[in-house]
Amino acid sequence: MPDTVPIRDYVAEFLHTHCDLDFDEITPEATLDDLDVDSLTVLSIIVLVEKEYGLELPERQVAAARTFGDLMVLLGVRTAAPS
């Protein structure tokens, strides 16, 4: 069941499966453009995550995501170790 899988892993698996990306390409610094992740794919990810994890995300914030890390922050996932 997806709600037992961390959101980062769930999204990485989606990108691996649907965008044919290697897991080592999916880093916080990777831009969505570099990953060839278009706005329709981002929308698909958001809809799936909202449905599976019970989140609600404002479209304006989703449109502002430029990197995988931005997307994870938007989804409430920490992408960096605490300082």
C-alpha positions in Angstrom: 0.0 0.0 0.0 1.5 3.4 -1.0 0.9 5.1 2.3 3.5 2.9 3.9 6.1 3.9 1.2 7.9 7.2 1.8 6.7 9.9 -0.7 10.2 10.4 -2.1 10.5 6.7 -2.9 6.9 6.6 -4.4 7.7 9.6 -6.7 11.2 8.2 -7.6 9.6 4.8 -8.5 7.0 6.7 -10.7 9.7 8.6 -12.5 11.8 5.4 -12.9 8.9 3.5 -14.4 7.1 6.2 -16.4 10.0 8.4 -17.5 12.6 5.6 -17.8 15.0 7.4 -15.4 17.7 5.7 -13.4 17.4 6.1 -9.7 20.8 7.8 -9.5 19.6 10.5 -11.9 16.8 11.5 -9.5 18.6 13.8 -7.1 17.4 16.9 -5.2 19.5 19.1 -7.5 18.2 17.5 -10.8 16.0 20.0 -12.6 12.7 18.7 -14.0 13.9 19.9 -17.4 17.1 17.9 -17.2 15.0 14.8 -16.2 12.6 15.5 -19.1 9.7 15.7 -16.7 7.1 17.9 -18.3 4.2 19.7 -16.6 1.8 16.9 -17.4 4.0 14.4 -15.6 4.3 16.7 -12.6 0.6 17.0 -12.6 0.2 13.2 -12.7 2.6 12.9 -9.8 0.8 15.5 -7.7 -2.6 13.9 -8.4 -1.3 10.4 -7.4 0.4 11.7 -4.3 -2.7 13.7 -3.3 -4.9 10.7 -3.7 -2.6 8.1 -2.1 -1.3 10.3 0.8 -4.3 12.6 1.4 -2.4 15.8 0.6 -3.8 18.9 -1.1 -1.4 21.1 -2.9 -2.0 24.5 -4.4 -1.5 24.6 -8.2 0.5 27.8 -8.0 3.1 26.2 -5.8 3.3 23.1 -8.0 4.0 25.3 -11.0 6.9 26.9 -9.2 8.8 23.6 -8.7 12.0 23.6 -10.8 13.9 20.7 -9.4 13.2 17.3 -7.9 14.1 18.8 -4.5 11.6 21.6 -5.0 8.9 19.0 -5.7 9.9 17.1 -2.6 9.8 20.2 -0.4 6.4 21.0 -1.8 5.3 17.4 -0.8 6.7 17.9 2.7 9.7 15.7 2.2 13.1 16.8 3.6 15.8 16.7 1.0 18.8 17.7 3.0 20.3 16.6 6.2 19.7 18.9 9.2 22.5 21.5 9.7 
